[in-house]
Amino acid sequence: MADVRYPKVKVKLVGQDGNAYLIMGKVTRAMRKAGVPEDEVQAYVDEAKRGNYAHLIGTTMDWVTVS
């Protein structure tokens, strides 16, 4: 498993609604709150949208700490 890009950004997804847009919204809000530059937030969104749902989850886990 690759290192998490922003390990200090923590997002709780377990037990939450699994809607793809809800996940991206939670992640982008957490990234912005942690001070991640907007171009990096957009890069996450662009990458997360490139594939199917499994790709979204994998991308999210690569970018932030998921619990």
C-alpha positions as CSV (number, residue, x, y, z in Angstrom):
1,M,0.0,0.0,0.0
2,A,1.3,3.4,-0.9
3,D,1.8,6.2,1.6
4,V,-1.2,8.4,2.3
5,R,-0.7,11.8,0.7
6,Y,-2.3,13.7,3.6
7,P,-2.3,11.4,6.6
8,K,-3.3,14.1,9.0
9,V,-6.5,14.6,7.2
10,K,-8.9,12.1,8.7
11,V,-12.3,11.2,7.3
12,K,-14.8,8.8,8.9
13,L,-16.5,6.8,6.2
14,V,-17.3,3.6,8.1
15,G,-21.0,3.5,8.9
16,Q,-21.7,6.5,6.7
17,D,-23.8,6.9,3.5
18,G,-21.7,5.4,0.7
19,N,-22.9,7.8,-2.0
20,A,-19.9,8.8,-4.2
21,Y,-20.6,12.5,-4.2
22,L,-21.1,12.5,-0.4
23,I,-17.7,10.8,0.0
24,M,-16.0,13.4,-2.2
25,G,-17.8,16.2,-0.4
26,K,-16.6,14.9,3.1
27,V,-13.1,14.5,1.8
28,T,-12.8,17.9,0.1
29,R,-14.3,19.6,3.2
30,A,-11.8,17.9,5.5
31,M,-8.9,18.7,3.1
32,R,-9.9,22.4,2.9
33,K,-10.3,22.6,6.7
34,A,-6.8,21.1,7.1
35,G,-5.4,23.8,4.8
36,V,-4.6,21.6,1.8
37,P,-4.1,23.9,-1.3
38,E,-7.1,24.2,-3.6
39,D,-5.2,22.8,-6.5
40,E,-4.5,19.6,-4.6
41,V,-8.2,19.4,-3.5
42,Q,-9.1,19.6,-7.2
43,A,-6.5,17.0,-8.1
44,Y,-8.1,14.6,-5.7
45,V,-11.6,15.2,-7.2
46,D,-10.3,14.8,-10.7
47,E,-8.6,11.6,-9.9
48,A,-11.5,10.2,-7.8
49,K,-13.9,10.8,-10.8
50,R,-11.7,9.0,-13.3
51,G,-13.0,5.5,-12.6
52,N,-15.7,3.5,-10.9
53,Y,-16.7,3.4,-7.3
54,A,-13.9,1.1,-6.3
55,H,-11.4,3.6,-7.9
56,L,-13.1,6.4,-5.8
57,I,-12.6,4.5,-2.6
58,G,-9.0,3.5,-3.5
59,T,-8.1,7.1,-4.4
60,T,-9.7,8.4,-1.2
61,M,-7.6,6.0,0.8
62,D,-4.5,7.1,-1.1
63,W,-5.1,10.7,-0.3
64,V,-6.5,10.8,3.3
65,T,-6.7,8.7,6.4
66,V,-10.0,6.8,6.3
67,S,-11.7,5.4,9.4
